[in-house]
């Protein structure tokens, strides 16, 4: 094997191999049409049934080479496939491998051989990603810990507070716990959004970013953020900027910059 990424190697071999799915055994029964609906032997032009039509509706109808002659034919699924221990059938009615003759196409040989080496490497990579995912989930969960305030539970990370003294603080924005970030960890929303991205590119981003963007649009942004620390301002502005980029993508305007005045404290220092 060469040094290419195992995912790329296996994908290349898969694309070159015979189209799947593959099934064990000689699954298909193919025969030319030589019978009428009444079961009588007729000329090719009048035939509507093959020798296997008693098994039910054909899985495929078309023209096939039957004993050296191209003629109308049916393909039926064999209820008891031949030689399931040594034969492999493809979805198109052919054989991938058969007893005595081995594997038919060299591309399928490469795919089978590479899978033996590359699949363990992929499984190892999957195990590593699962471990990393679990570690990140623990870190995120710990970061977005619940905080009791005014009789309710809020997310200590997402909620916005500012210091009013050595031991006092003022709450500026209240985000319930579990917050959107924690909810996203335990939902399929992100996956569904990714799958629908091509169909509807305006779906995406997070509820938290959208909420901060609404504050920017409809609230007194400078007045609100003036009472925050610089770190809090930057966090809030990052949320607005993220959602603004998302809207720019929806509008097919990738060169759109941040909203003017979003980080007014930076501009004030110039």
C-alpha positions as CSV (number, residue, x, y, z in Angstrom):
1,X,0.0,0.0,0.0
2,X,1.2,3.5,-0.6
3,X,1.1,6.4,1.8
4,X,-2.2,7.9,0.6
5,X,-4.9,8.5,3.2
6,X,-6.8,5.2,3.8
7,X,-10.2,6.9,3.3
8,X,-9.1,8.2,-0.2
9,X,-7.6,4.8,-1.1
10,X,-10.7,2.9,-0.1
11,X,-13.0,5.4,-1.9
12,X,-11.0,5.1,-5.1
13,X,-11.1,1.3,-5.0
14,X,-14.8,1.4,-4.2
15,X,-15.6,3.7,-7.1
16,X,-13.6,1.5,-9.5
17,X,-15.3,-1.7,-8.3
18,X,-18.5,-3.2,-9.6
19,X,-21.6,-1.3,-8.4
20,X,-23.2,-2.6,-5.2
21,X,-24.9,-3.9,-3.3
22,X,-23.2,-7.3,-3.4
23,X,-24.9,-10.4,-2.1
24,X,-23.6,-13.9,-1.2
25,X,-24.5,-16.6,-3.7
26,X,-25.6,-16.8,-7.3
27,X,-28.7,-14.7,-6.6
28,X,-30.1,-14.1,-10.1
29,X,-32.0,-16.2,-12.6
30,X,-31.9,-14.8,-16.1
31,X,-33.8,-16.3,-19.0
32,X,-35.2,-15.3,-22.4
33,X,-38.9,-14.7,-23.1
34,X,-40.2,-17.8,-24.9
35,X,-43.7,-18.4,-23.4
36,X,-47.1,-16.7,-23.7
37,X,-49.1,-15.6,-20.7
38,X,-50.9,-19.0,-20.9
39,X,-47.6,-20.9,-20.7
40,X,-47.4,-22.0,-24.3
41,X,-44.1,-21.9,-26.3
42,X,-44.3,-19.1,-28.9
43,X,-42.1,-17.1,-31.2
44,X,-39.8,-14.5,-29.7
45,X,-42.0,-11.5,-30.8
46,X,-45.1,-12.8,-29.1
47,X,-43.5,-14.1,-25.9
48,X,-44.2,-12.4,-22.6
49,X,-42.9,-14.9,-20.0
50,X,-39.7,-16.7,-19.2
51,X,-39.0,-20.1,-17.6
52,X,-38.8,-18.4,-14.1
53,X,-41.9,-16.3,-14.2
54,X,-43.6,-18.8,-11.9
55,X,-41.5,-17.2,-9.2
56,X,-43.4,-13.9,-9.5
57,X,-42.8,-10.5,-11.1
58,X,-39.3,-10.1,-12.6
59,X,-36.8,-7.9,-10.9
60,X,-35.6,-6.6,-14.3
61,X,-36.8,-6.7,-17.9
62,X,-34.7,-5.9,-21.0
63,X,-32.5,-7.4,-23.6
64,X,-29.8,-10.0,-22.6
65,X,-27.4,-12.4,-24.2
66,X,-28.9,-15.8,-23.9
67,X,-26.6,-18.5,-25.1
68,X,-25.1,-16.2,-27.7
69,X,-28.4,-14.6,-28.8
70,X,-29.5,-11.2,-27.8
71,X,-33.2,-11.4,-27.0
72,X,-35.9,-10.0,-24.6
73,X,-35.3,-11.4,-21.1
74,X,-36.3,-11.3,-17.5
75,X,-34.2,-11.5,-14.4
76,X,-35.7,-13.1,-11.3
77,X,-34.4,-13.4,-7.7
78,X,-33.6,-16.9,-6.8
79,X,-35.4,-17.8,-3.5
80,X,-32.5,-20.2,-2.8
81,X,-29.3,-18.7,-4.2
82,X,-26.7,-21.2,-5.5
83,X,-23.3,-21.6,-3.7
84,X,-23.6,-18.8,-1.1
85,X,-20.3,-19.8,0.4
86,X,-18.2,-19.1,-2.7
87,X,-20.2,-17.0,-5.2
88,X,-21.0,-13.2,-4.9
89,X,-23.6,-11.5,-7.1
90,X,-23.8,-7.8,-8.0
91,X,-26.9,-5.6,-8.2
92,X,-26.8,-5.6,-12.0
93,X,-27.3,-9.4,-12.3
94,X,-23.7,-10.4,-12.8
95,X,-21.3,-12.4,-10.7
96,X,-18.5,-10.8,-8.8
97,X,-16.9,-14.1,-7.8
98,X,-17.9,-17.7,-8.6
99,X,-16.6,-21.1,-7.4
100,X,-13.6,-22.4,-9.3
101,X,-13.2,-19.2,-11.4
102,X,-12.4,-16.7,-8.6
103,X,-13.2,-13.0,-8.8
104,X,-14.2,-11.8,-12.3
105,X,-12.8,-8.3,-12.5
106,X,-9.3,-7.2,-11.3
107,X,-10.8,-3.9,-9.9
108,X,-12.9,-6.0,-7.6
109,X,-9.8,-8.0,-6.5
110,X,-8.1,-4.7,-5.6
111,X,-11.1,-3.5,-3.6
112,X,-11.4,-6.8,-1.6
113,X,-7.7,-6.9,-0.9
114,X,-7.5,-3.2,0.1
115,X,-10.5,-3.5,2.3
116,X,-8.6,-6.1,4.4
117,X,-5.9,-3.5,5.2
118,X,-7.7,-0.3,5.1
119,X,-10.9,-1.1,7.0
120,X,-8.9,-1.7,10.3
121,X,-7.2,1.6,9.7
122,X,-10.5,3.3,9.3
123,X,-11.9,1.7,12.4
124,X,-8.9,2.9,14.3
125,X,-9.6,6.4,13.0
126,X,-13.2,6.1,14.0
127,X,-12.2,5.1,17.5
128,X,-9.9,8.1,17.8
129,X,-12.7,10.4,16.6
130,X,-15.1,8.9,19.1
131,X,-12.7,9.4,21.9
132,X,-12.1,13.0,20.8
133,X,-15.8,13.6,20.5
134,X,-16.4,12.3,24.1
135,X,-13.6,14.5,25.4
136,X,-14.9,17.6,23.7
137,X,-18.4,16.8,25.0
138,X,-17.1,16.6,28.5
139,X,-15.2,19.9,28.1
140,X,-18.2,21.7,26.6
141,X,-20.6,20.4,29.2
142,X,-18.2,21.5,32.0
143,X,-17.8,25.0,30.4
144,X,-21.6,25.5,30.0
145,X,-22.3,24.6,33.7
146,X,-25.6,25.6,35.3
147,X,-25.8,28.7,37.5
148,X,-28.7,29.3,40.0
149,X,-29.9,32.9,39.8
150,X,-33.3,34.5,40.8
151,X,-34.8,31.1,41.4
152,X,-34.0,29.8,38.0
153,X,-31.1,27.9,36.3
154,X,-29.1,29.6,33.6
155,X,-26.1,28.8,31.5
156,X,-23.1,30.3,33.2
157,X,-21.1,30.5,29.9
158,X,-23.8,31.8,27.5
159,X,-25.5,34.3,30.0
160,X,-23.9,37.7,30.0
161,X,-22.8,39.4,33.2
162,X,-20.7,42.4,34.1
163,X,-18.7,43.1,37.2
164,X,-20.0,45.9,39.4
165,X,-17.5,45.5,42.2
166,X,-14.9,43.2,43.7
167,X,-17.6,40.6,44.7
168,X,-20.7,41.7,42.8
169,X,-21.9,41.4,39.3
170,X,-25.0,42.4,37.2
171,X,-26.7,40.0,34.8
172,X,-27.2,41.5,31.3
173,X,-28.6,38.6,29.3
174,X,-30.2,35.3,30.6
175,X,-29.7,32.1,28.6
176,X,-31.6,29.1,30.2
177,X,-29.8,25.9,31.0
178,X,-29.5,23.6,29.1
179,X,-28.4,26.2,26.6
180,X,-28.6,25.9,22.8
181,X,-25.0,24.7,22.7
182,X,-25.8,21.7,25.1
183,X,-29.0,21.0,23.2
184,X,-27.1,20.8,20.0
185,X,-24.8,18.1,21.4
186,X,-27.7,15.8,22.1
187,X,-29.7,16.4,18.9
188,X,-29.5,15.6,15.2
189,X,-30.3,19.2,14.3
190,X,-26.7,19.9,13.1
191,X,-26.6,16.8,11.0
192,X,-30.0,17.5,9.4
193,X,-29.0,21.1,8.7
194,X,-25.8,19.8,6.9
195,X,-27.8,17.4,4.8
196,X,-30.3,20.1,3.8
197,X,-27.6,22.7,3.2
198,X,-27.6,22.2,-0.6
199,X,-31.4,22.3,-0.8
200,X,-31.8,25.3,1.4
201,X,-28.5,27.2,2.0
202,X,-30.3,29.7,4.4
203,X,-30.7,27.1,7.1
204,X,-27.9,26.9,9.6
205,X,-26.0,28.7,12.3
206,X,-27.2,28.6,15.9
207,X,-30.1,30.0,17.9
208,X,-27.7,31.8,20.2
209,X,-26.1,33.7,17.3
210,X,-29.5,34.5,15.9
211,X,-30.6,35.9,19.2
212,X,-27.6,38.1,19.6
213,X,-28.1,39.3,16.0
214,X,-31.7,40.3,16.9
215,X,-30.3,42.3,19.9
216,X,-27.9,44.0,17.5
217,X,-30.7,44.9,15.0
218,X,-33.4,45.9,17.5
219,X,-31.7,46.9,20.6
220,X,-29.5,49.8,21.7
221,X,-26.3,48.0,21.0
222,X,-23.7,50.5,22.1
223,X,-25.7,51.3,25.3
224,X,-26.1,47.6,26.1
225,X,-22.5,46.6,25.4
226,X,-21.0,49.7,27.1
227,X,-21.8,48.1,30.4
228,X,-20.0,44.9,29.6
229,X,-16.3,44.0,29.9
230,X,-14.2,44.0,26.8
231,X,-14.2,40.2,26.8
232,X,-18.0,40.1,27.0
233,X,-18.3,42.7,24.2
234,X,-16.0,40.6,22.0
235,X,-18.0,37.5,22.7
236,X,-21.3,39.2,21.9
237,X,-19.9,40.8,18.8
238,X,-18.5,37.4,17.6
239,X,-22.0,35.9,17.8
240,X,-23.5,38.8,15.8
241,X,-20.7,38.6,13.2
242,X,-21.2,34.8,12.9
243,X,-24.9,35.2,12.1
244,X,-24.2,38.1,9.8
245,X,-21.8,35.9,7.8
246,X,-24.5,33.3,7.7
247,X,-27.0,35.8,6.2
248,X,-24.4,37.0,3.8
249,X,-24.0,33.4,2.5
250,X,-27.8,33.2,2.1
251,X,-27.7,36.4,0.1
252,X,-24.8,35.0,-2.0
253,X,-22.7,38.0,-0.8
254,X,-19.5,36.3,0.7
255,X,-17.5,39.6,0.6
256,X,-19.9,41.4,3.0
257,X,-18.0,42.6,6.1
258,X,-19.0,42.9,9.7
259,X,-21.9,45.4,10.4
260,X,-20.6,48.9,10.9
261,X,-20.3,49.9,14.5
262,X,-20.5,46.4,15.8
263,X,-17.2,46.7,17.7
264,X,-17.5,50.4,18.5
265,X,-15.0,50.2,21.4
266,X,-12.2,49.3,18.9
267,X,-13.2,52.2,16.7
268,X,-13.2,54.5,19.7
269,X,-9.5,53.7,20.4
270,X,-8.3,54.7,17.0
